[in-house]
Amino acid sequence: MDPQKLKDAYLKLQSLDDRLTWRIRPRAGGPLVRPSSENLEQDLRDLATYTIELKEVLDDLFQAIAGRAAPGA
């Protein structure tokens, strides 16, 4: 296992969480009005960005687990 890659993947996950999780988390009680087309498009963009970045973090995590530590680490 490569501990540096694992740490980097964790930091990317924390960054993703700080930047986007609050935007895609469902709100308690839900909206009282129907969202506009623009709001739905923005929400879909946020969800797509979150999904793609999460996939990249998981890929980094798998590489860290499968990889070897850098020499001298």
N, C-alpha and C positions, 0 to 999 in steps of 0.2 A: 504494500500500500504506500502511496506517496502522500505523506502528511501535508506537504505544502499545497498540493493540488486540492486536497480535502479542505484545507483552511480557506483557500481561494473560493472554492465552490460554496462554502458556508457563508463567506462574506458577500458573494453575489446573491445568495438567497436572502440574506438580511436586507440588502439594498433593494431587492425586488419587493420584499414585504413592506419596507418603509415607504417606497414610492407608489405602489399600486394596490396593495391589499385593501386599503380603506375605500378605494374607488369601486371595487367589484363586490365588496361584502354587501349582502342584502340588508336593507334598512328595516328596523323593527316596525311592523305594522304596514310597511309598503307605502307607495305613493297614494295620495288621495285623488290625483288626476292622472289621466293617461299621458304618458310622455310623448313629446313631439318626435317627428322623424329624425330631427337633428340630434335629440337626446339619445334616441335609440342607436343611431350611427356612432355617436361618441362612446356610448357604453360598449358597443360591439368592438370598437377599436381598442378600448382599454382591455377588454377580455382577451382579444386576440394577442395583444402585446404581452399580457401577463402569461398566457398559455405558451407562447413561443419562448419567452425568457425562462419560464419554469422548465421547459424541455431542455434548454441549453444548460441550465444548472444541473439537471439530472444527468445529462450526458457527461458533464465535468465530474460529477460525483462518481459515476461508473468508471470513468477513466482513472480517477484517483484511487479507487479501490483495486482496480486491475493493474495499475502501474506499480513501478518500483520507485523507492525513494531515490532522490538524486544523490550521486556520489558525494560523500562528505557531509550529508545531512544527518 
